[in-house]
Amino acid sequence: MSEARSYRYYEFVMAAFVTVLICSNLIGPAKIVQVDSWPAFGAGIIFFPISYVFGDVLTEVYGYARARRVIWAGFGGLAFASIMASVVVALPPAPFWKNQDAYEIAFGTTWRIALASMFAYFCGEFANSYVLAKMKILTAGRWLWTRTIGSTIVGEAVDSALFYPLAFYNSGLMPNEVLPAIMLAQFVGKVGVEVVFTPVTYKVVGFLKRAEQEDYYDRNTDFSPFRLKV
């Protein structure tokens, strides 16, 4: 793949991916939701799976190497947002400002949780992109749904298996015995979002392939996650 090749929509997809990722980690975790008799869940489940949809679109259309650059951009944005949230929370509030406690609850994520989230995101997204790229070759580009859902199953499994133990095991924030059930519920919910979004994924992928005149196959790609070169 050549660096000289330019695309009309690649940067927009990147911006959307990073925006959804930061929203899922800053807005979502602060609120626990319960609808009717459904089990309680973190609001981030609404946002985070959409980043996997964008990851699938990027790898399917532009290839693993360009998706890798976007994953690193998301990691950088997530790290910056976490650092700035900690800085702002730590700044002394004005005497007349009475909302410090609420602000700390919303944005005062501990570094253990923040680091666990970034590490799990990094591993999960790269697993997702790698599996989709390999499945595209194995399926000769057919049956898009098998690789979008299949790669998400792998990526979300990696993410959930890493995040919850690293963030909460022996943390005192939740009993250790409930972690497996929470991990399973979050995994099922996130994969379910990917399934629901499958018709949208098909339309977006089809539009981008036509508009960009690109349908990349990673036959000779270096799959190391620690590169930025395309």
Summary of the structure (lengths in Angstrom):
residues: 230
radius of gyration: 18.7
end to end distance: 6.5
largest distance: 64.1
contacts: 699
relative contact order: 0.16
helix: 70%
strand: 2%
